[in-house]
Amino acid sequence: MNERLKQIRKRLKLSQEFVAKQLKMTRTTVVAIEAGTRKVTSEELVEFSKLYGVSTDELLYGEVFEDTEVRAFARTFAELSDIDKKEIMNLMDFKKRYKESLS
């Protein structure tokens, strides 16, 4: 799992310092976790999952689902206000109608 955490962090182009600040831990702790010299608590695993926008299964087992972007969008969308959700739905509808008009 430690190597997956490191790979995902690098893929997202996040620094260890940034991750440490976001997760309220020291950079040394992030380094130790990525090196495999420190275990990750279940709470920390959930926080890594949220920060990286991936499932805990992906972090634990390397299972990557093709709809990762869709799941990340859904997770973020769920946290928005009703007004923001409606605005995004209207934008999506507009984009769809615009593309159809070009055909």
C-alpha positions as CSV (number, residue, x, y, z in Angstrom):
1,M,0.0,0.0,0.0
2,N,2.8,2.4,0.8
3,E,4.1,2.3,-2.8
4,R,0.5,2.9,-4.1
5,L,0.2,6.0,-1.9
6,K,3.5,7.3,-3.3
7,Q,2.5,6.5,-6.9
8,I,-0.9,8.2,-6.6
9,R,0.6,11.2,-4.9
10,K,3.1,11.6,-7.7
11,R,0.5,11.0,-10.4
12,L,-1.5,13.9,-8.9
13,K,1.7,16.0,-8.8
14,L,1.3,16.6,-5.0
15,S,4.3,17.2,-2.8
16,Q,4.8,15.3,0.4
17,E,4.7,18.7,2.2
18,F,1.3,19.5,0.7
19,V,-0.1,16.1,1.6
20,A,1.2,16.4,5.2
21,K,-0.4,19.8,5.6
22,Q,-3.7,18.6,4.2
23,L,-3.7,15.6,6.4
24,K,-2.5,17.5,9.5
25,M,0.7,15.4,9.9
26,T,4.4,16.0,9.5
27,R,6.2,15.5,6.2
28,T,8.4,13.0,8.1
29,T,5.3,11.0,8.8
30,V,4.3,11.0,5.1
31,V,7.8,9.9,4.2
32,A,7.7,7.1,6.7
33,I,4.3,5.9,5.4
34,E,5.4,6.0,1.8
35,A,8.6,4.1,2.8
36,G,6.6,1.5,4.6
37,T,8.3,2.1,7.9
38,R,5.1,3.4,9.5
39,K,1.7,1.8,9.2
40,V,-1.4,3.8,8.2
41,T,-4.3,4.0,10.6
42,S,-7.8,3.3,9.2
43,E,-8.6,7.0,9.8
44,E,-5.6,8.1,7.9
45,L,-6.4,5.7,5.1
46,V,-9.8,7.4,4.7
47,E,-8.2,10.8,4.7
48,F,-5.7,9.7,2.0
49,S,-8.6,8.3,0.0
50,K,-10.5,11.6,0.2
51,L,-7.5,13.8,-0.6
52,Y,-6.4,11.6,-3.6
53,G,-9.9,11.1,-4.9
54,V,-9.6,7.3,-5.0
55,S,-11.3,4.5,-3.1
56,T,-9.8,2.9,0.0
57,D,-9.9,-0.4,-2.0
58,E,-7.6,1.2,-4.6
59,L,-5.2,2.2,-1.9
60,L,-5.3,-1.1,-0.1
61,Y,-5.5,-3.6,-3.0
62,G,-4.6,-1.6,-6.1
63,E,-8.0,-2.2,-7.6
64,V,-8.6,0.6,-10.1
65,F,-12.1,1.0,-11.4
66,E,-12.6,2.6,-14.8
67,D,-15.2,5.0,-13.5
68,T,-12.8,6.6,-11.0
69,E,-13.4,10.1,-12.4
70,V,-17.2,9.5,-12.2
71,R,-17.0,8.4,-8.6
72,A,-14.7,11.4,-7.7
73,F,-17.2,13.7,-9.4
74,A,-20.2,12.1,-7.5
75,R,-18.4,12.3,-4.2
76,T,-17.6,16.0,-4.8
77,F,-21.1,16.8,-6.2
78,A,-22.7,15.3,-3.1
79,E,-20.9,17.9,-0.9
80,L,-22.3,20.9,-2.9
81,S,-25.2,23.1,-2.0
82,D,-28.5,22.5,-3.8
83,I,-28.1,25.7,-5.7
84,D,-24.6,24.7,-6.9
85,K,-25.9,21.2,-7.9
86,K,-28.7,22.8,-10.0
87,E,-26.2,25.1,-11.7
88,I,-23.9,22.2,-12.6
89,M,-26.9,20.1,-13.9
90,N,-27.9,23.1,-16.0
91,L,-24.4,23.5,-17.4
92,M,-24.3,19.8,-18.2
93,D,-27.6,20.0,-20.0
94,F,-26.4,23.1,-21.9
95,K,-23.2,21.3,-23.0
96,K,-25.2,18.2,-24.2
97,R,-27.6,20.3,-26.2
98,Y,-24.8,22.4,-27.7
99,K,-23.0,19.2,-28.8
100,E,-26.2,17.9,-30.3
101,S,-26.7,21.1,-32.3
102,L,-23.3,20.7,-33.9
103,S,-24.1,17.3,-35.3
